[in-house]
Amino acid sequence: MNADIPLHPESPADPTGLAEPLLAGDRRALARAITLIESTRADHRAQADALLARLLPHAGRSVRVGITGVPGVGKSTFIEAFGLHVIDRGHKVAVLAIDPSSQRTGGSILGDKTRMEQLSRDPAAFIRPSPAGSTLGGVARRTREAMLLCEAAGFDVIVVETVGVGQSETAVADMVDLFLLLLLPAGGDELQGLKKGIVELADLVVVNKADGDLVAQARHAVAEYRHALALLRPAVPDWTVPVLSCSALTNQGVDGVWETIVRFRDAQAASGRLDGRRADQARAWMWNEIRESLLAAFTGDAAVRGRLPEAESAVTAGTQTPAMAARDLLARFRGKN
């Protein structure tokens, strides 16, 4: 993300010249803006902050949906069918698909645009695959800012697709209005294999691939999941987590998923919980940025870099406790040694 980005100064309020075309719905400008905010260069960061400040009043009006699920559950197929259905209802859909990162290049190793070919060709859709990097939960650090950019560009339904079950999914739940857990029609054995915390985060559970020989199995799985979820405390007060079935392959039940999402969001907006949820998310976002920025400053400090290899060797050799090494490094960072 450090490659040069062609920027064209326009004004102090918009040093990149991207704001106006982005607000007009230019998808190319949107793609360039996301590349800008994902850059780690200090000069790009300053330009990104100025761009976001310019666009912030135009953001925040979308339905934000996070989607996760076990490998093989058909997330991309579901998102494509879901996106096309929502577009048919007059909406514009942006998909921020967080892929596993290549350990060699840091790049995205799965191609969501190739896996959602029909959706990617629709002018009312925008798909952006991004590498997850080292961010917890498989969510790129700048995904929150990318959502704001998409909203400013006129996309009123934002879908965030995570890497999948296995990492902490709290990160994505902390940035969306509704967190959807996609499951296979496998029944109780699969539910037992899922982390309880992920299930507890879900606002909606959908059993996919309910087609062909799996229809009866999916119906049985829905009953089992409903029974299991009744034993858990729901993530949102006064909301019983629905368990639905669908077939993304045949589009059966996809309309019911969208109707449930709209019902949930309308209820949350009417009760004031939606505003409260987003306020809490903004606060958590700020603290996450503080932690990330402090860690970057710490590891980039010359005094810390000079001492770090020796500290790691001492800790791995057992001649110094991790706590002692950490305190020493922090003292050097603060300039006390």
C-alpha positions as a Python dict, from the first residue, in 0.01 Angstrom:
ca = {
    (1, 'M'): (0, 0, 0),
    (2, 'N'): (303, 230, -17),
    (3, 'A'): (302, 267, -393),
    (4, 'D'): (269, 617, -528),
    (5, 'I'): (-91, 724, -573),
    (6, 'P'): (-155, 985, -845),
    (7, 'L'): (-312, 1275, -658),
    (8, 'H'): (-419, 1607, -804),
    (9, 'P'): (-427, 1897, -556),
    (10, 'E'): (-751, 2088, -574),
    (11, 'S'): (-801, 2288, -255),
    (12, 'P'): (-691, 2285, 112),
    (13, 'A'): (-1020, 2117, 199),
    (14, 'D'): (-964, 1845, -60),
    (15, 'P'): (-593, 1809, -141),
    (16, 'T'): (-653, 1496, -348),
    (17, 'G'): (-921, 1625, -582),
    (18, 'L'): (-1124, 1308, -518),
    (19, 'A'): (-1411, 1447, -313),
    (20, 'E'): (-1631, 1591, -588),
    (21, 'P'): (-1615, 1294, -828),
    (22, 'L'): (-1662, 1055, -536),
    (23, 'L'): (-1971, 1243, -416),
    (24, 'A'): (-2102, 1219, -772),
    (25, 'G'): (-2076, 840, -750),
    (26, 'D'): (-1759, 793, -956),
    (27, 'R'): (-1648, 438, -870),
    (28, 'R'): (-1298, 498, -1000),
    (29, 'A'): (-1260, 792, -761),
    (30, 'L'): (-1394, 573, -482),
    (31, 'A'): (-1139, 301, -558),
    (32, 'R'): (-855, 556, -558),
    (33, 'A'): (-980, 705, -232),
    (34, 'I'): (-978, 364, -63),
    (35, 'T'): (-625, 301, -192),
    (36, 'L'): (-528, 635, -41),
    (37, 'I'): (-667, 559, 306),
    (38, 'E'): (-505, 215, 303),
    (39, 'S'): (-162, 364, 237),
    (40, 'T'): (84, 373, 527),
    (41, 'R'): (277, 672, 394),
    (42, 'A'): (262, 974, 626),
    (43, 'D'): (185, 1219, 346),
    (44, 'H'): (-96, 998, 218),
    (45, 'R'): (-234, 970, 571),
    (46, 'A'): (-258, 1348, 597),
    (47, 'Q'): (-435, 1365, 261),
    (48, 'A'): (-669, 1083, 363),
    (49, 'D'): (-763, 1265, 683),
    (50, 'A'): (-842, 1582, 486),
    (51, 'L'): (-1052, 1384, 238),
    (52, 'L'): (-1244, 1207, 515),
    (53, 'A'): (-1313, 1537, 691),
    (54, 'R'): (-1458, 1670, 364),
    (55, 'L'): (-1678, 1363, 311),
    (56, 'L'): (-1787, 1284, 668),
    (57, 'P'): (-2106, 1496, 654),
    (58, 'H'): (-2221, 1285, 358),
    (59, 'A'): (-2165, 949, 530),
    (60, 'G'): (-2353, 744, 788),
    (61, 'R'): (-2683, 688, 607),
    (62, 'S'): (-2638, 328, 495),
    (63, 'V'): (-2746, -10, 626),
    (64, 'R'): (-2425, -176, 745),
    (65, 'V'): (-2422, -556, 744),
    (66, 'G'): (-2137, -781, 856),
    (67, 'I'): (-2130, -1137, 725),
    (68, 'T'): (-1919, -1425, 852),
    (69, 'G'): (-1933, -1801, 825),
    (70, 'V'): (-1737, -2122, 816),
    (71, 'P'): (-1522, -2200, 509),
    (72, 'G'): (-1730, -2357, 234),
    (73, 'V'): (-2058, -2205, 352),
    (74, 'G'): (-2087, -2007, 30),
    (75, 'K'): (-2034, -1651, 155),
    (76, 'S'): (-1946, -1511, -186),
    (77, 'T'): (-2237, -1685, -358),
    (78, 'F'): (-2472, -1563, -86),
    (79, 'I'): (-2342, -1205, -99),
    (80, 'E'): (-2380, -1196, -476),
    (81, 'A'): (-2740, -1322, -461),
    (82, 'F'): (-2815, -1091, -169),
    (83, 'G'): (-2656, -790, -339),
    (84, 'L'): (-2845, -843, -665),
    (85, 'H'): (-3171, -878, -474),
    (86, 'V'): (-3111, -556, -281),
    (87, 'I'): (-3019, -373, -603),
    (88, 'D'): (-3348, -492, -753),
    (89, 'R'): (-3516, -314, -460),
    (90, 'G'): (-3360, 15, -570),
    (91, 'H'): (-3049, 23, -351),
    (92, 'K'): (-2678, 56, -424),
    (93, 'V'): (-2452, -206, -265),
    (94, 'A'): (-2086, -185, -167),
    (95, 'V'): (-1908, -506, -65),
    (96, 'L'): (-1589, -474, 138),
    (97, 'A'): (-1452, -827, 122),
    (98, 'I'): (-1165, -888, 363),
    (99, 'D'): (-946, -1164, 223),
    (100, 'P'): (-671, -1368, 390),
    (101, 'S'): (-341, -1193, 331),
    (102, 'S'): (-42, -1334, 155),
    (103, 'Q'): (235, -1370, 410),
    (104, 'R'): (491, -1290, 140),
    (105, 'T'): (339, -983, -22),
    (106, 'G'): (64, -874, 218),
    (107, 'G'): (-177, -879, -74),
    (108, 'S'): (-519, -1034, -105),
    (109, 'I'): (-499, -1399, -211),
    (110, 'L'): (-868, -1456, -289),
    (111, 'G'): (-1036, -1271, -572),
    (112, 'D'): (-1385, -1166, -471),
    (113, 'K'): (-1446, -988, -798),
    (114, 'T'): (-1397, -1319, -979),
    (115, 'R'): (-1617, -1500, -727),
    (116, 'M'): (-1896, -1240, -763),
    (117, 'E'): (-1875, -1192, -1137),
    (118, 'Q'): (-2238, -1094, -1200),
    (119, 'L'): (-2253, -853, -906),
    (120, 'S'): (-1922, -691, -997),
    (121, 'R'): (-2059, -601, -1342),
    (122, 'D'): (-2366, -426, -1201),
    (123, 'P'): (-2329, -45, -1207),
    (124, 'A'): (-2514, -22, -875),
    (125, 'A'): (-2253, -238, -701),
    (126, 'F'): (-1898, -182, -585),
    (127, 'I'): (-1672, -465, -467),
    (128, 'R'): (-1342, -401, -295),
    (129, 'P'): (-1127, -697, -184),
    (130, 'S'): (-869, -594, 75),
    (131, 'P'): (-601, -799, 252),
    (132, 'A'): (-673, -868, 617),
    (133, 'G'): (-310, -818, 716),
    (134, 'S'): (-244, -877, 1084),
    (135, 'T'): (-562, -708, 1208),
    (136, 'L'): (-758, -914, 1457),
    (137, 'G'): (-1074, -1068, 1320),
    (138, 'G'): (-968, -1053, 959),
    (139, 'V'): (-1087, -696, 921),
    (140, 'A'): (-855, -453, 747),
    (141, 'R'): (-763, -160, 971),
    (142, 'R'): (-911, 95, 732),
    (143, 'T'): (-1237, -89, 663),
    (144, 'R'): (-1427, 158, 882),
    (145, 'E'): (-1298, 448, 677),
    (146, 'A'): (-1372, 263, 353),
    (147, 'M'): (-1734, 230, 469),
    (148, 'L'): (-1756, 608, 513),
    (149, 'L'): (-1619, 661, 163),
    (150, 'C'): (-1870, 417, 14),
    (151, 'E'): (-2155, 590, 194),
    (152, 'A'): (-2041, 930, 68),
    (153, 'A'): (-2037, 786, -285),
    (154, 'G'): (-2405, 699, -252),
    (155, 'F'): (-2396, 331, -159),
    (156, 'D'): (-2675, 281, 95),
    (157, 'V'): (-2614, -86, 176),
    (158, 'I'): (-2263, -179, 292),
    (159, 'V'): (-2164, -544, 331),
    (160, 'V'): (-1847, -637, 516),
    (161, 'E'): (-1740, -996, 450),
    (162, 'T'): (-1490, -1135, 699),
    (163, 'V'): (-1222, -1399, 650),
    (164, 'G'): (-1441, -1649, 835),
    (165, 'V'): (-1500, -1824, 1163),
    (166, 'G'): (-1185, -1906, 1356),
    (167, 'Q'): (-1060, -1561, 1452),
    (168, 'S'): (-1224, -1308, 1679),
    (169, 'E'): (-1513, -1154, 1486),
    (170, 'T'): (-1566, -878, 1743),
    (171, 'A'): (-1394, -633, 1509),
    (172, 'V'): (-1661, -660, 1240),
    (173, 'A'): (-1948, -667, 1490),
    (174, 'D'): (-1812, -337, 1622),
    (175, 'M'): (-1856, -162, 1287),
    (176, 'V'): (-2192, -279, 1151),
    (177, 'D'): (-2561, -240, 1231),
    (178, 'L'): (-2633, -611, 1198),
    (179, 'F'): (-2399, -911, 1226),
    (180, 'L'): (-2507, -1211, 1017),
    (181, 'L'): (-2373, -1561, 1078),
    (182, 'L'): (-2397, -1791, 776),
    (183, 'L'): (-2406, -2166, 848),
    (184, 'L'): (-2420, -2494, 660),
    (185, 'P'): (-2716, -2733, 695),
    (186, 'A'): (-2513, -2965, 916),
    (187, 'G'): (-2700, -2939, 1244),
    (188, 'G'): (-2579, -2960, 1600),
    (189, 'D'): (-2231, -3097, 1534),
    (190, 'E'): (-2136, -2783, 1344),
    (191, 'L'): (-2287, -2558, 1610),
    (192, 'Q'): (-2076, -2728, 1874),
    (193, 'G'): (-1768, -2662, 1663),
    (194, 'L'): (-1833, -2288, 1649),
    (195, 'K'): (-1695, -2056, 1909),
    (196, 'K'): (-1969, -1955, 2150),
    (197, 'G'): (-1858, -1592, 2132),
    (198, 'I'): (-1922, -1576, 1757),
    (199, 'V'): (-2273, -1714, 1798),
    (200, 'E'): (-2345, -1467, 2076),
    (201, 'L'): (-2247, -1178, 1849),
    (202, 'A'): (-2496, -1277, 1579),
    (203, 'D'): (-2808, -1068, 1523),
    (204, 'L'): (-2924, -1302, 1248),
    (205, 'V'): (-2839, -1664, 1164),
    (206, 'V'): (-2892, -1799, 813),
    (207, 'V'): (-2857, -2162, 705),
    (208, 'N'): (-2738, -2153, 344),
    (209, 'K'): (-2742, -2423, 75),
    (210, 'A'): (-3101, -2526, 156),
    (211, 'D'): (-3154, -2680, -186),
    (212, 'G'): (-3163, -3021, -356),
    (213, 'D'): (-3098, -3311, -122),
    (214, 'L'): (-3015, -3072, 163),
    (215, 'V'): (-3362, -2917, 202),
    (216, 'A'): (-3476, -3152, 477),
    (217, 'Q'): (-3137, -3134, 648),
    (218, 'A'): (-3149, -2755, 639),
    (219, 'R'): (-3498, -2755, 792),
    (220, 'H'): (-3374, -2978, 1073),
    (221, 'A'): (-3066, -2758, 1122),
    (222, 'V'): (-3282, -2445, 1155),
    (223, 'A'): (-3481, -2612, 1434),
    (224, 'E'): (-3162, -2717, 1615),
    (225, 'Y'): (-3004, -2372, 1586),
    (226, 'R'): (-3321, -2205, 1714),
    (227, 'H'): (-3324, -2433, 2015),
    (228, 'A'): (-2954, -2371, 2084),
    (229, 'L'): (-2983, -1993, 2046),
    (230, 'A'): (-3277, -1985, 2288),
    (231, 'L'): (-3028, -2088, 2557),
    (232, 'L'): (-2798, -1794, 2484),
    (233, 'R'): (-2835, -1433, 2582),
    (234, 'P'): (-2914, -1226, 2271),
    (235, 'A'): (-2667, -955, 2172),
    (236, 'V'): (-2949, -698, 2142),
    (237, 'P'): (-3220, -655, 2408),
    (238, 'D'): (-3578, -731, 2299),
    (239, 'W'): (-3456, -909, 1987),
    (240, 'T'): (-3489, -1284, 1946),
    (241, 'V'): (-3222, -1386, 1697),
    (242, 'P'): (-3402, -1524, 1390),
    (243, 'V'): (-3276, -1841, 1224),
    (244, 'L'): (-3362, -1853, 855),
    (245, 'S'): (-3280, -2086, 568),
    (246, 'C'): (-3199, -1992, 213),
    (247, 'S'): (-3039, -2110, -106),
    (248, 'A'): (-2809, -1852, -259),
    (249, 'L'): (-2781, -2082, -561),
    (250, 'T'): (-3155, -2069, -640),
    (251, 'N'): (-3231, -1735, -466),
    (252, 'Q'): (-3483, -1910, -244),
    (253, 'G'): (-3523, -1726, 87),
    (254, 'V'): (-3284, -1440, 6),
    (255, 'D'): (-3574, -1193, 11),
    (256, 'G'): (-3660, -1304, 365),
    (257, 'V'): (-3305, -1230, 478),
    (258, 'W'): (-3325, -873, 346),
    (259, 'E'): (-3672, -820, 498),
    (260, 'T'): (-3541, -935, 837),
    (261, 'I'): (-3243, -700, 814),
    (262, 'V'): (-3474, -406, 736),
    (263, 'R'): (-3707, -502, 1021),
    (264, 'F'): (-3417, -524, 1264),
    (265, 'R'): (-3267, -191, 1160),
    (266, 'D'): (-3602, -11, 1165),
    (267, 'A'): (-3670, -141, 1517),
    (268, 'Q'): (-3325, -35, 1635),
    (269, 'A'): (-3362, 311, 1480),
    (270, 'A'): (-3706, 362, 1636),
    (271, 'S'): (-3582, 266, 1982),
    (272, 'G'): (-3270, 484, 1960),
    (273, 'R'): (-3043, 181, 1994),
    (274, 'L'): (-2902, 227, 1643),
    (275, 'D'): (-2762, 570, 1730),
    (276, 'G'): (-2629, 432, 2057),
    (277, 'R'): (-2467, 137, 1884),
    (278, 'R'): (-2295, 360, 1631),
    (279, 'A'): (-2180, 598, 1904),
    (280, 'D'): (-2025, 305, 2094),
    (281, 'Q'): (-1862, 185, 1772),
    (282, 'A'): (-1715, 529, 1706),
    (283, 'R'): (-1568, 535, 2058),
    (284, 'A'): (-1422, 186, 2013),
    (285, 'W'): (-1284, 294, 1673),
    (286, 'M'): (-1105, 589, 1834),
    (287, 'W'): (-941, 372, 2099),
    (288, 'N'): (-840, 114, 1841),
    (289, 'E'): (-671, 389, 1639),
    (290, 'I'): (-490, 505, 1953),
    (291, 'R'): (-363, 152, 2021),
    (292, 'E'): (-258, 96, 1660),
    (293, 'S'): (-84, 435, 1640),
    (294, 'L'): (95, 389, 1972),
    (295, 'L'): (219, 44, 1867),
    (296, 'A'): (342, 182, 1535),
    (297, 'A'): (523, 466, 1712),
    (298, 'F'): (669, 225, 1966),
    (299, 'T'): (806, -25, 1713),
    (300, 'G'): (932, 258, 1494),
    (301, 'D'): (1126, 428, 1774),
    (302, 'A'): (1505, 413, 1723),
    (303, 'A'): (1579, 338, 2090),
    (304, 'V'): (1328, 53, 2092),
    (305, 'R'): (1451, -93, 1761),
    (306, 'G'): (1807, -93, 1889),
    (307, 'R'): (1716, -283, 2204),
    (308, 'L'): (1438, -509, 2073),
    (309, 'P'): (1647, -800, 1933),
    (310, 'E'): (1842, -825, 2259),
    (311, 'A'): (1520, -813, 2463),
    (312, 'E'): (1358, -1085, 2254),
    (313, 'S'): (1668, -1305, 2288),
    (314, 'A'): (1671, -1258, 2666),
    (315, 'V'): (1302, -1347, 2694),
    (316, 'T'): (1327, -1656, 2473),
    (317, 'A'): (1640, -1771, 2659),
    (318, 'G'): (1465, -1729, 2993),
    (319, 'T'): (1720, -1483, 3135),
    (320, 'Q'): (1463, -1204, 3161),
    (321, 'T'): (1088, -1212, 3220),
    (322, 'P'): (862, -1074, 2948),
    (323, 'A'): (728, -817, 3195),
    (324, 'M'): (1077, -690, 3277),
    (325, 'A'): (1171, -670, 2910),
    (326, 'A'): (850, -485, 2828),
    (327, 'R'): (904, -232, 3107),
    (328, 'D'): (1261, -173, 2990),
    (329, 'L'): (1150, -117, 2631),
    (330, 'L'): (870, 116, 2738),
    (331, 'A'): (1111, 315, 2952),
    (332, 'R'): (1342, 356, 2653),
    (333, 'F'): (1046, 462, 2442),
    (334, 'R'): (958, 728, 2698),
    (335, 'G'): (1322, 839, 2702),
    (336, 'K'): (1394, 746, 3064),
    (337, 'N'): (1691, 519, 2984),
}
